[in-house]
């Protein structure tokens, strides 16, 4: 009995000293297919990658769904270990420690096979897209750029509408996040995924990260473990397998 109590006491001491942290809490919101919030259930490309990476290092993770602002504040206050997925900004880097890149998010030009555009389209600026009927979403990052290039966009409220317009050949192309676009095509036109294509040259690309408040010991432990686990997943080729589940 004494040996059992001693073992339990030693384990508790290790936990108290922060040597081991078996379960972490990460907040997130809906960003399909990177994160998919269905009530209290959270799944998605980034959640699966992060869970697998931490599992590879002997840890578990609980994902908590919250609006983006709340998700960030919970990580900042220490109510949660961290939050995801976020892009890097100078303002965030002042307060938060970033993990290694979980996945690279690329914004690409979608078009229908057999249409005017080709995968190897040589374009350098929005001005080079003037010969095409381009769809766009109100408020997206590229709207001002197209306006400055004197190219009129057919603007809608959501990417879903551009997918449908592209299928109906009412536009020649539109720009959005590659995984977001592919997930929408799979959802709206299941079985027709092969009829849509993307231009090789992306519009832009940026990595997505898990972030934790600087000085949060549990968060720093999580980031170290996550980085080690991500490396294992990459070496084993598991990252591509996780992504494929959501977009192919």
N, C-alpha and C positions, 0 to 999 in steps of 0.2 A: 504493500500500500504506500509506504514511504517513497519507494522508487517511482511509483506512478505519479504521486504528488510532485515529486522533484522534477519529473519530466514535464508535467503540465506547467510548473512554475518557471522552468527554463524557457519553455515556448512562449509563455506570456511575457517574460522579460525581453525576449527577442522582439516580440511585437511592439512592446512599449518603447524600445530603443530604436524603432524604425528600421530594423534590419530586414524585416520581411513585410510585404504588403500584398496579400493574396488577391484582394478584390479592389478594383478602382471604379470610380463613378465618372462617367463622361456625359456631358449634356450635348444635345444636338436638336436640330429642327429639320423639317421636310425639305430635301433638295434631291429629288428623284433623278437618277438612280443612285447617287452617292449616299444619301440617307433617305430612308422611306419610313415615315411615321404613320402608323395605323393604330390610332388610339394610344394605348400604352406600349404597343409593340413597335420596335425599331429594328429595321434591317437595312440592307443596301450595300453598295460596293465598299464604301469606306468603313462602315461598321464591321463588315465581314473581315476585311483586311486587318483592322486594328484588333479585333477579337482573336484572330488567328495568330497574329504576331505576339500578342501578350500571352496567349496560351503556350506558344512555343518556348516562352521563358518561364512557364509555371504559374502564370497569373490568370485571373478571370476579370471580367469587366461588366459593369451594369450600365446600360445606356438609358439616359433619362430624357424624355422629349419635353422641350420647352420652347417658347418663342425665342427667336434669335437673341434679342436684347436680354431676356431673362437667362438664357443659356450662358451668355457671356458673363453676366453679373454673378451667377452662381459659381463660375470658375474663379472670378476675381475675388470673391469673398471667402473662398475656401469651402463653400457648401458642397461643391463638387471638386473632384480631383483635377478635371480639365474639361475642355470643350472642343468640338470639331464639327465639320471641317472648315478651316479658315484660310484665307489667303494672307500673305505677309503684307503688312503696312508699317510705315515708320511709327505710327501712333501705337499700334499693338506691340511692336518690338520693345517699346519702352517699359511695358508692364509685364509682358508674357515671354516665357521660354517656349521655343518651337521645337517640335520633334523633327526628325528627318522627314522629307517629303513622303507622304503616304501614297499619293498618286498625282500625276500631272494632268491638269484639266486643259484641254485644247478647244479653242473656238475655231470652228471650221465652216467651210462653205458646203452646204448640202445641195445636191441636184439629182435629177432623175437620169438614169442610164438611157442613152439614146437621144438625149436632149442636146442643147447647144453647148453646154459646158463639158469639159473633159477633166479627168483626174490630174493630168499634167499641165493644167492651165498655168501659164506663166503670168503671174500678176504681182505687182509690187505695191500698189496703192488702190484705194477705192475708185480712183479715176479710171483704172483699167477695167472696171466692171460695168462701165456705162453702156455697153452693148447688150446687157442682159436685163430682164425684168426681175428686179431684186425685191424680195419680201423683207420685212423688218418688223420689230416689236417696239411699240411706243416706249420711250425711256431707256432703251438699251444703249450700251456704250458707243456703238458705231453710228448712231443716228446723226450726230453733229458732223462726223467725218464725211458721211455721204453728202450731207447738206453742203459742206465746204467744197466738195468735189463736184457740186452742181448735178448730183444724180438723185433722182426722185425715187424714194422707197414706197412700196405699197405697205403701209403700216397697219398692223393689227394689234390686239391686246395680248395675245399669248402665242407661244411657239406652236401649240397644237394647231392653231389656225393656219400657220404657214405650212405645216406638214400636209394638211388637207389641200391647200391651194397648190402646192407643188405636185401632189398626186393628180390633181385635176388639170395640171398644165396651165394654171392661171398665172404662175410665176415660174421663172427659170431656176431660181436659187434663193437661198436665205442662209444667214449665218447664225449659228448657236453653238453651245457646248456640244462636243462630239457625243459623249455618253448620254447627255440629256436628249439630243436629237434621235439617237438610235433607240433609246428606250421608248420615246414617243412613237416612233415608227412601228416598233414591235407591238405596242399597245393598240394603236389605231388601225394599223394594217397588218395584222399577224399573217405570216406566210408570204408577205410581199417585201420583206426586208432587203432581198437581193436586188430589188428594182431601184433602190436609192444608193447614191454614192457620195463620197466627199472628195474635194480637191486636196491634193497632197500637201500643198503649202497652206499652213494654218493662218488664220487671222491673228491669233495671239495664243500664248500658252503661259500657264502659271501653275505652280504646285499648290496642293492642298495639304494642310497640316493639322495635327492635334496641338493645342496650346495649353499651357498651365501657367498659373501666376508665379512670377519669380519669387523665390524664397519659400515656396511650398515644398516641403521635404518629400511628401508623398508624391506630389506631381513630378518632381525631379527624378524620383525613383521610377515612376511610371514611364517617363520619357526615355530614360536609359534602357529600360527593359523593352520598350516599344521599338527603339532604334535597333537593338540587337535582334529582336524578332523579325523586323522588316527585312533585315539583311538575310536571315535564314529563308524567309519566304521567297525573296528574289533569287537566291541561289538555287532553290528547289523548283523554280518555275511556277509557284503556286499563285502569284499575283495575277498572271494572265488568266488562269483558270477561274479565279473569283470574278474578275471583270466579265468574262465570257458568259457567266450564268445570268447576267442581267441585260446584256445587249445583243445576244446572238440567238 
